[in-house]
Amino acid sequence: MNNLHEAGLDLGSGLRDRRVMTRILVIEDEERTALEIIGALSEVGMLPFHCADGTEGLRMALEGGFDAITLDRLLPGLDGLEVLRQLRARGGATPVLMVSALGEIDDRVRGLRAGGDDYLVKPFALVELVARVEALVRRPRREPMETVMQVGPIRMDLLNRRVTRGDRVIDVTQREFRLLEYFLRNAGQLLTRSMLYEAVWDYKFDPGTNLIDVHIGRLRRKVDFEGETPTIVTVRGSGWRFDASE
């Protein structure tokens, strides 16, 4: 475990028993910032664990055992937003404070919509970070997200990233999985092109290509075989809708 706390940071001799300490996962690739966060959390009696890579950070977060997570937005491996999305999709309910140099309103909204509980912009005062972490730890725990969705004939296992229709396994790409998940979560609702671009591709604008049409066409061919009730329905001139009827 890549843990600057256990790698030699002096936290003093008055710490409480580790079994009852508040455990915080710090996912931060800037070593100086990580050391500052770890030091500040340790001073108030918390037990921080450090990871500098998004992929490893997600693995540690999914293992559980943490009371809160501080998550940098820009990371090697998996980007912070993707770490957050996958953590929530796989049922992880640990409170997350996103820490980022990206401070525009759109960036904050994107982080919160991805499943973040709070957002702090760099540079920040360490006393504020500690206060925000303490507030997250005091909050009632959110209910874990479901790991399996069954909408109409489609069953989606979010943890194992497996899609089935009846007894048939549907082989989808990562992007198709996200697209289908968005359809399922919004079954019966009209989804416009701009909504899909923002939710699935993180675009704030229409690139003026047939990108969505191509992906939906491929997904339809995989999900709706000939003779089966169509699930992804085109609403002419407006967008698409997932039909949950059998």
N, C-alpha and C positions, 0 to 999 in steps of 0.2 A: 504494500500500500504506500503510495507516494504521500507522505505525511510530514510536512515541515515541523509540525508540533513535536512529533516523535523523533525527528531528525536532529534535534539539538536545541530548540528554542527553549530558553529558561523561563518557566512559568512560575517559579517560586515553589516554596515547600508547603504552602497552606491550602492546597487544592483539596476539594472534597473527594470522597470515594468515587472512582470512575463509574461505578454501577448506578449512581444517582445523579451524575452530572448531565447537564444539557449538552447534547452532542450536535455539533454543527459541521456540515460538509461545506468546505470552501472550494469552489471550482473556479480557479483564477490562474491564468498563464503568466502574468507579470509577477516575478518573484518578489520584488519590493512591495508591491501592493498586497500580495498574499501574506507576507510577513507582518505587514501593518495590521491587516484584518485579523490574523491569528493572534497577534499580541493583544489587540483591543478586546477580542472575545475572551481570551484567557484571563485578562485582568478582572473581568466580572464573574469569573468562576465557571465559564463554559469550556467544553472540551472540543477544540476544532480539529478537523481532519482535512488535509489538503490534497487536491488533485489539479494538475495543470493542463489536462487534455479532456476535450469534450467526450470522446468515446469512453475513456476510462471513468470519467465523472458520471456518465449515465449508468455504467455498470455498478459503481459504488452506490449511486442513489437508488437503483432498483433493488439492491441487496437490503435496503432499509436500515432501520436502527438509528436514524437521524431525526432530530427534533425540528430542524430547519436547514435550508440550503441557501448559500449565497452563490449566485451563478453569473459569471461574466458573459456578456453578449457575444464578444468576438473571441473564439477559441480555436486552437488547432484541433484537428480531428473533426468532431461534430460541432457545428455552430451552436451557440447557446440556445437559440430559439428551437432548433431541432432536438437538442437535449430535452428541453422542456416539453415539446410536443410528444416525444416518444415516452417520456416519463409519465405524462398524464394518460396517454393512450394505453399504456400497459398497467394502469391502475394505481400508479404512484400518487399518494395524496400528501406527501411531505410539503409544508409551506416553503415557497421559493421567493427569495428576494433577488431580483435581477439587478446587476450592477453593470453599468455601461457608460462609455463615453458618448454614445449616441443618444442625444437628449431631446430630439425633436418630438413634437406631440405624436406624430405617426409612429415613431419608434417605441414610445411608451405604450401607446395603444396596442401595437403589435405584440409587445411582450406580455401585456396583461391578457390579451385575447388568447395567446398561446397557452395560458394556464398559470402565469405568474401571479403571485399574491401581492407583490409590491415592486416598485421600480425606483432605483437610486442612481442619479447621474454622477459620473466622475467629472472633476474631482469632488470629493465629498469629505465632510468632517467625520472622523472615526466615531465620535460620540453619537452622531446621528445614525450611522450604520448600526451601532450596537443597540440603540433605542428601537430601531425598526426590527431588528432580529428578535429582541425581547418581546416586542408587540406580536410578532408572528407566533412565537412560542406560546404566548398566553392565549391566542385565539383557539376556539374550539376546532378540533380537527375536522376537515371536510371529509365527506363520505368518499371512499375510493370510487373512481369511475368504473363503470362496468367493463369487463374485459372481453365479453362476448355480446354481440348484437345480432338479433334476429329480426329482420324487417321484411315482411312478405316472404318470398321464397329464398331470400338471400341471408346466409349466416356468415358473420364476420368475426373471427377470433383475433382480437387486437393484440393479444399477448404473443401469440405464435404467428401472427400475420398470415392467417389462412382464411380463404374465402371458399364457401361451398354453396351450391344450389341443389338441394336434395342430397343425393349421393354423389353428385359430380363436384370434383375439386376444380376450382377456377384459378388458373395460374395468371397472376397479375404482377406488373412491375410495381416498384415503390410509388411512383407517381400515380399509377392507376389505382393503387390501394388507397392513397389519400383522397383521390377524386371520388371513389366509390364510398369511402367512409363519410365524406361530406354529403353525398346524396342520401345516404342512410340516415344520418343525423337530422336531415331536413326533409325527410320523406313527405310527399304530398305538397310541398311548397315549391313555388316557382323560383328557380335559381337563374339569375341573369349571367351574362357573360362576365360583367365586371365583378360580380360576387365570386364567381369561380376563379377568376384571375387573382383576386386578393386572397381568398382562403386557401387555394391549392398551390398557386405559384408565387405568392407574396408580391404580386405586381400591383402597383397603385395606378396603373394606366393600361389601356388596351394597346398592345404592340402592333395591332393592325395585321395580324397573321391569322391563319386558320389553325393555330396551335390547339385550341380547345376542341374544335371540330374533329381533328385527327385523333386526339386522345379519347374523346367520347365514342367515336366510330370504332376504335379498337376495343374499347371496354365493352361496348354493346355486343360485338361479335363473340366476346368471351362469356358474357353474362347471359345473353338471350339467344339460345339456340333456336333453330327453326322448329316451329310447333309449340314453343314455350310462350307463355304470356309475357309480352314486352314489359320491362321494368323501367327503362330510361326512355322517357317520352319527350319528344320535341314539342314545345309550345311555339308555334310558328310566329316569328317576329319578336319573340320575347325572351326565350331561353329554353330551359329543360326542367323536367320534374321527374322525381322517382315515384313510380306507382307501386304502392305496397300491397295491392290486392293480389290474391293468389290467381 
